[in-house]
Amino acid sequence: VPQVVTNFVAYKSGGTLHLRWDPPTGGPAPAAYVLQVSGSFAGSLPMVGRAFAIDAPPGTFHLAVVATNACGAGASTPMQTVTFP
């Protein structure tokens, strides 16, 4: 399975949530990523890209990313928290 993605950052700019990360530095290549969200919204979003931006509603969001490939899912990044008023 892929290793942990690197340089994961979650931040807000105005009312927009921005996320970006780099692929793992070693191990098998990821085929996709899964954004894990909890807090004001809970769910998992499959992604093929390494950046994401969306207008966010008020609330607190806890975010992590997992790299995946045909062999399974790697370990999650540490959670990052972003709060919108």
Secondary structure as UniProt FT lines:
FT   STRAND          6..13
FT   TURN            14..15
FT   STRAND          16..22
FT   STRAND          32..39
FT   STRAND          43..47
FT   STRAND          51..55
FT   STRAND          59..69
FT   TURN            70..71
FT   STRAND          72..73
FT   STRAND          80..84
//
